[in-house]
Amino acid sequence: MSVAPNSFDRRMLEALICPLTQTRLEYDADAQELISRAANLAFPIRNGIPVMLVDEGRVLE
């Protein structure tokens, strides 16, 4: 299965958890981010690949 460069396979979301809090993530398709409400961080998705590094997370406002 091929994935378009800027798309994210939503089924992958079931396997991913926040690296900081070990909690579920929410997918923000518009921002291409995975949101951890518990950690108050948004992790970027670049070229269809989630970057799950705490240092790469954006603090939510």
N, C-alpha and C positions, 0 to 999 in steps of 0.2 A: 504494500500500500504506500503510495506516495502522498506527501503532505505539502501543500503550497507553502512557499517561503514564509509568509506572514500569518499562517494559520496555526492553530493549536488543537491537538487531538484531545477532545474533552474526556475521552475514556482514560487518558493518562492522569487526569485529576483524581480519579479514584485511588491511584497508587501513591500520589504525592502527599506529603504532609509538611508542615512548617518545620524547618530545621532547628528553630529556636524553641518552640513550644510543643512540638509534636502534635499539633491540632490540624483539623481540616482546613483546606484552602478554598477560596471562592475565585471563580474565573471572571475577570473583567475583560470582555472581548474588545470594547472600544479602546481601552488603554493598553491592551495586550500585556496584562499583568495578572499574577496570582496574588490574592489578598489574604493575609493572615490577620484576622481581627484581633486574635489573642495577643499577637506580638506587635500589632499596630504597624505592620510593614506590608509593602507591595513589592513582589519580586517580578522583575521584567521577564518577558518572553521575547527572545531574540531569534529571528529566523526559525520560528516554530519550536525553539528549545527553551524550556524554563531555566532561568539562572537562579539556582536555589542556594545562593551564598548570602549569609547575613550581611556581609559588607556591601553587597550589591542591592540590598533591599532599600526601598524608598520609604521614609517615615510618612505615615498617613496623617493628614491634617485633621 
